[in-house]
Amino acid sequence: MVIGVVKDYHFASLKQKIKPQLFTIDPSVSLGQFLIRIQPNNTAATVAAVEKIYKNLDPWHPFAYHFVEEDNERSYEPEDKWRQIIGYAAILTIFISGIGLFGLTLLSIGRRTKEIGVRKVLGASVWQISGLVAKKFVGLVLISFLLAIPAAWYAASRWLDNFPYRIPMSGWIFVLGSLLTLVIALLTISIQAIKAAHINPARSLRAE
């Protein structure tokens, strides 16, 4: 006799399609597994009580138990490890790229010291000079976006293919990441650009 039917739900890993599941209290069906919901604040005592009842009912088989929450966590251990690896790699990459961009900005400003002094004497503002220095590097950053976004889109799509039920790819994630990267690049460039724009023009024009 069927008592009721419930909607499909994920009782296994999200990497697997939803399969049929049967819940029964028929003693003639030997499935050997019980699903019990317990209060999390008294786990040890509850498990001990369940074990005592189990041994009274079936002393011929050993008592073994596991938590569904822990099973779910083990199902996604590879994804969690990859998340950590990619996160640390991203932070390290941004740090190294920031140092390289900082060095390139210093080199560019050093080569254009007299130009900056002349422009300032002719009335160029701090922001105009800063924009002049930053324009070249912002272009390089935008070119890097054209290369990185398709590669990231492809890698994310391939990873999502491991899941039968997947979310659609959204472009705003890549736009947000690109804007964040651009802000970091602009901050790195602007520090030296603004500093160079405030140098006394007389010192800039005397520079060799």
C-alpha positions as CSV (number, residue, x, y, z in Angstrom):
1,M,0.0,0.0,0.0
2,V,1.3,3.4,-1.0
3,I,0.8,6.0,1.8
4,G,2.1,9.0,-0.1
5,V,4.4,10.4,-2.8
6,V,6.8,13.3,-2.3
7,K,8.5,15.5,-4.9
8,D,11.9,14.7,-6.2
9,Y,14.7,15.9,-4.1
10,H,18.5,15.5,-4.0
11,F,19.4,12.7,-1.6
12,A,22.8,12.0,-3.2
13,S,25.5,14.1,-4.8
14,L,24.4,16.9,-7.2
15,K,26.8,15.2,-9.7
16,Q,24.1,12.4,-10.1
17,K,20.6,12.6,-11.5
18,I,17.8,12.2,-9.1
19,K,16.9,8.5,-8.7
20,P,13.8,6.8,-7.2
21,Q,13.8,6.3,-3.5
22,L,11.5,4.2,-1.4
23,F,10.6,4.7,2.3
24,T,8.9,1.8,3.9
25,I,7.9,0.5,7.4
26,D,7.1,-3.0,6.1
27,P,9.1,-5.4,8.3
28,S,9.2,-8.0,5.5
29,V,11.4,-5.6,3.4
30,S,15.0,-6.0,4.6
31,L,16.7,-2.8,3.6
32,G,18.9,-2.6,6.8
33,Q,18.9,1.2,7.0
34,F,16.9,3.8,9.1
35,L,16.8,7.5,8.5
36,I,16.4,9.3,11.9
37,R,16.2,13.1,12.5
38,I,17.8,14.0,15.8
39,Q,18.4,17.2,17.7
40,P,21.9,18.5,17.0
41,N,22.4,19.8,20.6
42,N,22.3,16.3,22.1
43,T,23.8,14.1,19.5
44,A,25.9,11.8,21.6
45,A,23.1,10.8,24.0
46,T,20.7,10.3,21.2
47,V,23.1,8.0,19.3
48,A,23.7,6.0,22.4
49,A,19.9,5.6,23.0
50,V,19.4,4.5,19.4
51,E,22.2,2.0,19.6
52,K,20.7,0.5,22.8
53,I,17.3,0.1,21.1
54,Y,19.0,-1.4,18.0
55,K,20.9,-4.0,19.9
56,N,17.8,-5.0,21.7
57,L,16.0,-5.5,18.4
58,D,18.8,-7.0,16.4
59,P,21.8,-8.1,18.5
60,W,23.2,-10.3,15.7
61,H,24.4,-7.4,13.5
62,P,26.8,-4.6,14.5
63,F,25.5,-1.1,15.0
64,A,26.8,1.4,12.5
65,Y,25.7,4.9,11.7
66,H,26.6,8.0,9.7
67,F,25.4,11.5,9.3
68,V,23.8,12.6,6.0
69,E,25.4,16.1,6.4
70,E,28.9,14.5,6.6
71,D,28.2,12.4,3.6
72,N,27.2,15.5,1.7
73,E,30.4,17.2,2.7
74,R,32.5,14.3,1.6
75,S,30.7,14.3,-1.8
76,Y,32.0,17.8,-2.5
77,E,35.5,17.5,-1.0
78,P,37.2,17.7,-4.5
79,E,35.3,20.9,-5.3
80,D,36.2,22.4,-1.9
81,K,39.9,21.6,-2.4
82,W,39.8,23.1,-5.9
83,R,38.0,26.2,-4.5
84,Q,40.9,26.7,-2.0
85,I,43.6,26.1,-4.7
86,I,42.0,28.5,-7.2
87,G,41.4,31.1,-4.4
88,Y,45.0,31.1,-3.2
89,A,46.3,31.1,-6.8
90,A,44.1,34.1,-7.7
91,I,45.3,36.1,-4.7
92,L,48.9,35.2,-5.5
93,T,48.4,36.1,-9.2
94,I,46.8,39.5,-8.4
95,F,49.7,40.3,-6.0
96,I,52.4,39.4,-8.5
97,S,50.6,41.2,-11.3
98,G,50.2,44.3,-9.1
99,I,53.9,44.3,-8.3
100,G,54.8,44.0,-12.0
101,L,52.4,46.8,-12.9
102,F,53.8,49.0,-10.2
103,G,57.3,48.4,-11.6
104,L,56.2,49.2,-15.1
105,T,54.5,52.4,-14.0
106,L,57.7,53.5,-12.3
107,L,59.8,52.7,-15.4
108,S,57.4,54.6,-17.7
109,I,57.3,57.6,-15.4
110,G,61.1,57.7,-15.2
111,R,61.3,57.8,-18.9
112,R,58.8,60.6,-19.3
113,T,60.0,62.8,-16.4
114,K,60.7,65.8,-18.7
115,E,57.5,65.3,-20.7
116,I,55.5,65.4,-17.5
117,G,57.4,68.6,-16.4
118,V,56.7,70.3,-19.7
119,R,53.1,69.4,-19.7
120,K,52.7,70.7,-16.1
121,V,54.4,74.0,-17.1
122,L,52.0,74.3,-20.0
123,G,49.1,74.0,-17.6
124,A,48.2,70.3,-17.5
125,S,46.3,69.3,-14.4
126,V,47.2,66.5,-12.1
127,W,44.4,64.3,-13.4
128,Q,45.4,65.0,-17.0
129,I,48.9,63.9,-16.3
130,S,47.7,60.9,-14.4
131,G,45.4,59.9,-17.2
132,L,48.3,60.2,-19.7
133,V,50.4,57.8,-17.7
134,A,47.5,55.4,-17.0
135,K,46.0,55.3,-20.5
136,K,48.7,52.9,-21.8
137,F,48.4,50.4,-19.0
138,V,44.6,50.5,-18.9
139,G,44.7,49.5,-22.6
140,L,46.9,46.5,-21.7
141,V,44.5,45.5,-18.9
142,L,41.5,45.7,-21.3
143,I,43.3,43.4,-23.8
144,S,43.9,40.9,-21.0
145,F,40.2,40.9,-20.3
146,L,39.6,39.9,-24.0
147,L,41.8,36.9,-23.5
148,A,40.8,35.9,-20.0
149,I,37.0,36.1,-20.1
150,P,36.5,33.5,-22.9
151,A,39.0,31.2,-21.2
152,A,37.2,31.6,-17.9
153,W,33.8,31.1,-19.5
154,Y,35.0,27.9,-21.2
155,A,36.6,26.5,-18.0
156,A,33.5,27.3,-15.9
157,S,31.2,25.7,-18.5
158,R,33.2,22.5,-18.6
159,W,33.1,22.3,-14.8
160,L,29.4,22.8,-14.7
161,D,29.0,20.0,-17.2
162,N,29.8,17.6,-14.3
163,F,26.3,18.4,-12.8
164,P,23.1,17.2,-14.5
165,Y,21.2,20.1,-12.9
166,R,23.3,23.2,-13.4
167,I,22.8,27.0,-13.2
168,P,23.0,29.1,-16.4
169,M,26.2,31.0,-16.9
170,S,25.7,34.7,-16.1
171,G,27.8,37.4,-17.8
172,W,27.6,39.8,-14.8
173,I,30.0,37.6,-12.8
174,F,32.7,38.2,-15.4
175,V,31.8,41.9,-15.6
176,L,32.1,42.2,-11.9
177,G,35.5,40.4,-11.8
178,S,36.8,42.6,-14.7
179,L,35.7,45.8,-12.9
180,L,37.4,44.7,-9.7
181,T,40.6,43.9,-11.5
182,L,40.4,47.2,-13.3
183,V,40.0,49.1,-10.1
184,I,43.0,47.3,-8.5
185,A,45.1,48.2,-11.6
186,L,44.0,51.8,-11.6
187,L,44.9,52.1,-7.9
188,T,48.3,50.6,-8.5
189,I,49.0,53.0,-11.4
190,S,47.4,56.1,-9.9
191,I,49.6,56.0,-6.8
192,Q,52.8,56.7,-8.8
193,A,51.0,58.8,-11.5
194,I,49.6,61.3,-9.0
195,K,53.0,61.3,-7.2
196,A,54.8,62.1,-10.5
197,A,52.2,64.8,-11.3
198,H,53.0,66.6,-8.0
199,I,56.7,66.8,-8.6
200,N,58.1,70.3,-9.0
201,P,58.4,71.0,-12.8
202,A,61.8,72.6,-12.3
203,R,63.1,69.3,-10.9
204,S,61.5,67.3,-13.8
205,L,63.1,69.5,-16.4
206,R,66.5,69.3,-14.8
207,A,66.3,65.5,-14.8
208,E,68.7,63.7,-17.2
